[in-house]
C-alpha cells in the first residue's frame, strides 16, 4: 500500500467494459508522479488516500473481474510520523458526508 493525494477525476466516455462505470481518480505521489486508480470510496480532490495495487486492487473493488491494478482503499483522516508531519491532512478539513 502507498499514500497518494487525489488531484483530479478522470472522465472517459469510451472505456473497456471491464471497467464498467467506475469512478476514476488522478492521484499524485510525494515525488510528483501521477497514476490513475479506481475509486470505490468516493474520494475528493485534496483527500489523502491509501491505495492497494496488483491483484489485491481487484478484490478491493469487491469484484475480482474488474480490470484494475490500483484501487483507493480508503481516505486518510490522520497519520502520525515525524516525516509526515509537514504534509499530513489538517484538522480543519470539512466532515465527510456519510
C-alpha positions in Angstrom: 0.0 0.0 0.0 1.1 3.6 -0.7 -0.1 7.0 0.3 -1.2 9.4 -2.5 -3.1 12.6 -2.9 -6.2 12.9 -5.1 -5.6 15.7 -7.6 -8.5 15.2 -10.0 -11.1 13.0 -11.6 -10.7 11.1 -14.9 -13.7 11.2 -17.4 -13.7 8.5 -20.1 -16.7 8.3 -22.4 -15.3 5.2 -24.1 -13.6 2.6 -21.9 -13.0 -1.1 -21.7 -16.1 -3.0 -20.5 -14.1 -4.5 -17.6 -14.0 -1.1 -16.0 -17.8 -0.6 -16.2 -18.8 2.9 -15.0 -16.4 3.0 -12.1 -15.1 6.3 -10.8 -11.5 7.0 -11.7 -9.3 9.4 -9.8 -6.0 11.0 -10.8 -3.5 10.6 -7.9 -0.1 12.1 -7.2 2.7 10.7 -5.0 5.1 12.7 -2.9 7.6 12.7 -5.8 5.1 14.3 -8.2 4.3 11.2 -10.2 0.7 10.7 -11.5 -1.3 7.5 -11.6 -4.9 6.6 -12.1 -6.9 4.5 -9.6 -10.4 3.1 -9.4 -12.3 4.7 -6.5 -15.0 2.8 -4.5 -14.8 5.2 -1.6 -15.8 8.5 -3.2 -12.5 10.3 -2.5 -12.5 14.0 -3.3 -9.8 16.3 -4.7 -7.4 17.2 -1.9 -8.0 14.0 0.0 -5.0 11.9 1.1 -5.7 8.2 0.4 -4.0 4.9 0.6 -4.0 2.6 -2.5 -3.9 -1.1 -3.0 -2.1 -2.4 -6.1 -1.8 -5.6 -8.1 -4.4 -8.4 -7.9 -5.4 -7.1 -4.4 -6.7 -4.0 -6.2 -9.4 -6.0 -7.9 -10.5 -7.6 -4.6 -10.6 -4.1 -3.0 -13.2 -3.2 -5.6 -15.3 -6.0 -4.4 -15.2 -7.9 -7.7 -12.1 -9.8 -8.9 -13.3 -9.4 -12.5 -12.8 -5.6 -12.5 -9.9 -4.6 -14.7 -7.8 -2.5 -12.3 -4.3 -2.8 -10.8 -4.7 0.3 -8.5 -7.7 0.9 -6.2 -8.2 3.5 -3.5 -8.6 1.6 -0.2 -9.6 4.5 2.0 -9.4 8.2 2.8 -6.8 9.1 5.4 -8.1 11.2 8.2 -4.8 11.4 10.1 -1.4 9.8 10.4 1.4 10.3 12.8 5.1 10.1 11.9 7.8 12.8 12.2 8.4 12.6 8.4 4.7 13.1 7.6 4.1 15.9 10.0 4.7 18.5 7.3 2.2 17.0 4.8 -0.5 15.3 6.9 -4.1 16.3 6.4 -5.2 19.3 8.6 -7.7 19.1 11.3 -9.8 21.8 9.6 -11.0 19.6 6.7 -14.8 19.5 6.5 -16.5 16.4 7.8 -17.3 13.9 5.1 -21.0 13.2 4.4 -22.0 9.6 5.0 
